[in-house]
Amino acid sequence: MKVRFWGVRGSVASSGSHVAKIGGNTSCLELESQGHRLIFDAGTGLRSLGDALMKEQPVKATMLWSHLHWDHVQGFPFFTPAFMPNTELTMYGPGGDGEQQLRSVLSKQMEPPNFPVPLSAMRAKMDFRSAVPGRVIETGPFRVTPFELPHPQGCIGYHVEADGFRFAYCTDVEMAPETLERGVGDVLSGVDALVLDAQYTSDEYEGRVGPPKKGWGHSTNIDAARVAKLVDAKRLFLFHHDPGHADQQVEDMAEEARAWFFNSEPARENKCINLVARSSPSAVALG
């Protein structure tokens, strides 16, 4: 299983030399195995992923949304494969009525005066479905389990099993060991790779720098590391970086996190992780 980050920023995209190393696009992540592809969220990073996929016609993918806030859907109008008639997209909106909500949100953001081209102009075959917590999604080699996360208006995390490995995607969540729900902890227990929201520093979260961020739906770098240690994750990728944080601050936050959980690192745009089959006790698990 191969994991690639296409967008790692939160709230709003950033640009400039000060974010060039970490990346400035909003949330988008790709998993690939045995010719099958999962895409998580459709932030501005989706545009670059779409450009890459245009070299691999025809495109077939399963897309899963954590939630439908602006920074997680805004890249979809620029997803070039969706305009191609030979593209097939199975699209999961979060929650029991995710099918209707996803279709509505994607359609409304492409209506005048927001956008000049309507959703109906996209010629791809789109199959809208709902990602219901606890209801397993089987596609190709992937076994995907959605689960609920605490976030304003709600959010869905995803646990993925494939090729003998376990991966978890938890963006836009306000999580700490003291508030970790037992069911979520059980899902995350022992995962090989954990992508976890870590937007704020402790000072930002507590209001020692700027307004307090408690209740805003995002975690700190320290709490993310403490959670990773508690659930015995193998590797932690700090995700959903604040748009105001330059590369060096993100690197400093990762260094702080490593004091609590050694295998912490910032999610980086275009970073690729290879989860390879454990053919022997000495096999390299994470690349």
DADAUR-V853630 format. One line per field, one symbol per residue. ss: DSSP state (~ for helix, > for strand, _ for the rest). psi: psi as a letter, one per 30 degrees, with the letter a starting at -180 (. if undefined). A space follows every 10 residues. Layout:
ss->???
psi->???
//
This chain:
ss->_>>>>>>_>_ ______~~~_ _____>_>>> >>>__>>>>> ____~~~~~~ ~~~~~~___> >>>>_____~ ~~___~~~_~ ~~~____>>> >>>>___~~~ ~~~~~~~~__ ________~~ ~___>>>>>> >____>>>>_ _>>>>>>>>_ ____>>>>>> >>__>>>>>> __________ _~~~~~~~__ __>>>>>__> _~~~~~____ _________> ~~~~~~~~~~ _____>>>>_ >_____~~~~ ~~~~~~~~__ ___>>>____ _>>>>_____ _____>_
psi->kkkkkfkgll ekllllffge eelfklkkkk kkkhglkkkj lhafffeeee eefffhklkk lkkkkelgle fgfffefgje fffkfgkkkj jjlklegeee eeeeeeeefg lkgekfklef fkfljkjklk jkkfjkjkkb fkjkjklkkj kkgllklkkk kkgglkkkji lhkjklefgj keeeeeefjg kekjjkkhel leeeefgfja kkgkffglll eeeeeeeeee ghlekkjklh kkffjleeee eeeeeeeffe jehklkkkkg kkkjjlkifl fgkkek.
//
